Each structure stands twice: as C-alpha cells, then as structure tokens.
C-alpha cells in the first residue's frame, strides 16, 4: 500500500494570504517546528524573489548543519526555464522544487488571453523539468494549477509528459476549492492509475471542504497504487478561505473512522508539537485560532452541558475522540500581571539579560564577553523591527545560538 506524507506550504501559500505575512525569522521558526513535528517537507519560499534569497540560503545552511533535518526544504517557482535558471543563480544550494503552471481551459484562456495553448503549457513544463534536473534538483514536483477544473484527459497527458521528463510527483491543485470528496477521489484514483506518479493534494477551503478533499484525494491516490502527499498550512491560513489545516489533516488521518488502519502516514509525526506550532503561527500572523478549531481551538476540549460534563468526567472517551495531552496541551500558560520587561527594537542590555536569565539554560550567562551579548542584542533589535512585536522565547534562543544565521535572515539587499 502507498503511504501519506505531509508537505506544509505555510511559508509559501500561507504568506501569500492577503493582509498577512511573516518575517524571515518567523518563517524560519515555522520550519523548525515543522521539522520537530516530523513533517516531510516545507515549501519554504520563492527562490526567484530577491528578498527571499538570504532567508532561503540561511535555512539551507541550517539544513547542512543538521538543524533542519530530516525535513526537505522545497522552493515554488513558475514552470519556466528562465525561473529555473534564476533559482539556481540566486539559491544554488536548493535541491527540491515545485514547478507550477495553469492547466484548465479557464486559466489558459482567461490568464494567457490567447498567448499560449495547451501544447505550449506542456512544452513549458517539460522544458522547465529538464532544466531543473540538469541544474541539480534532487526532487521535482509539477503543479497543475486549477486541476479540478481541468479536463481529465489533458490532466493525464500533463502528468505523463511530466513523468517522461523525470518529474517525481504530480501536484493536483484544487485552486478554487471546487472539488468535493467524491469527485476528487475518482479523479485522483484515475490519475494515479494512468500516470503512475505519486500525487500531491493541494486543496483550498472556498466551499469548506479542504481537509475532507485532502483525505479523500489521498485515499484515491493510494487506491490507485501511489503514495499521496497532502499540502497543509498551519491553522489553515491561506489565500481567500484558506488551505487544509495541518493539525486537522493529521487528526483526520490518524483518528477518523476506518481510515488509519489502511491509509497510513509514511513517516512518524509528533502530534505533541501541534499546540506549539499552532500558537506560534497565531501569534506570528496575528490571527487568533478559532475557538472551534479541531484539536487546538480553545473549545476543542471544553464542556458546558451537564450531560457532556458528567460523561467526560466519568470517561473522557464518552465525548472526546482523542486526548488534549496528545496535542501537547494541558500545561498552564503564564501571563504577567505585574512588572514585565519585553524585548524590543529600543531595548537595552540590562533588560535583555533579565529576559534571557529567565529562560532555561541560563543563556545570558553563556555570553563570553559583553561585546558578544551586545552583538546578540543588536540582532534582537533588528528582529523586532522586522516582526513589529516582541519576540517569543524560542526566537530569542535561536538568535543567541545561531547569530550568524540570524544576521543573514535579517539582511535585505535592495536591487540597485
């Protein structure tokens, strides 16, 4: 049987969300949390976008150091030879890519306005896969944008051409959330059988079915004899109504009726990290977690009805499918109600040492010289300028531990 793997796209699709964004340090922290969780791959950014270059290369250095391993770090680009060439010029260390092009009649006619045909789309994709492989890409995913509105015959042809030129996966993009669990199952099963490539499921929530479609699509891929790769974002944050939520997808795979015994994850996932990554993303994006969010919402384990409260106190399994402890919940959260010293862009060395002294490991005392402490403080100031909010403990510890990487993350080189 095939297996299910998670490719999180928070740092690509999530940050494209209108009115939202993350600093480069925050994107790095997301990658670190995803790695701790056991996520197979993070689509960590845009290699052809100049302001991403330092961030992407810094994260690849973390991978080389073994800090970001075993997670794969993949870049998203258009399926154009010139984009592939620019990618390897700006980020020569990159090893994993997803190449994207539109495939539906609506997109070909509505976006390209007669400038491209289906034949052109196939050639663009084939040429870009050839270029990526020749320049050193170790894995290549080919994205069919608006696949759910694409004729199945052409989608199959698209996948077969991708396979012929050496692509490793076909990404089926339900770009507008148009599919439902029944249609996506049949389509993905047919693609898996006829194209003979692993299938990625990239589902949006415009009709509220992103998680359900992802699970149904994964089942279709496996029933068709292939591995399935589900795209997720933390807290479901994504364009318009969002993407398939990471924690909800994992819970659906592992907890839903008659699913996990046959359709299994291909690598171990540490659900204990769910609460941590969800809360960090909420803070970083400045978007509260909905109270009814599966697993991590504030009401996910709250009971008010007398019947429910009585039942769950007698045996939690009466009204809870899984325990809050499985998601890393249950520890009290401390909120300062008196004096509070924050890290900020105008902070000084005394306040910085006070904050660092509160953390486990006594990091502040490990600074060899006052100059070293001041250097880290300066990086913290810059990070606060980028985030425009106080840094969390993990961010401060990261900067103290990897100051050279932090410096690269905070560096912007405007075009001249």
ABEGO torsion letter per residue (X at the ends): XBBBBBBBAAAAAAAABBGBEBBAAAAAAAAAAAAAAGBABBBAEBAABAAAAAAAAAAAAAAAAGABOABBBBBBBBBBAAAAAAAAAABAABABBBBBBBABAAAAAAAAGGABBAAAAAAAAAAAAAAAAAAGBABBBBBBBGAAABBAAAAAAAAAAAAAAGBABBBBBBAAGABBAAAAAAAAAAAAAAAGBBBBBBBBAAAGAAAAAAAAAAAAAAAAGBBBBBBBBBGGBBBEAEBBBAAAAAAAAAABBGAAAABBBABBBBAAAAAAAAAAAAAAAGBBBBAABBGABAAAABBABAAAAAAAAABAAAABABBAAAAGBGBBBBBBABBBBBBBAABBAAAAAAAAAABBGGAAAABABAAAAAAAAAAAAAAAAAAGBBBBAAAAAAAAABAAAAAAAABBBBBX
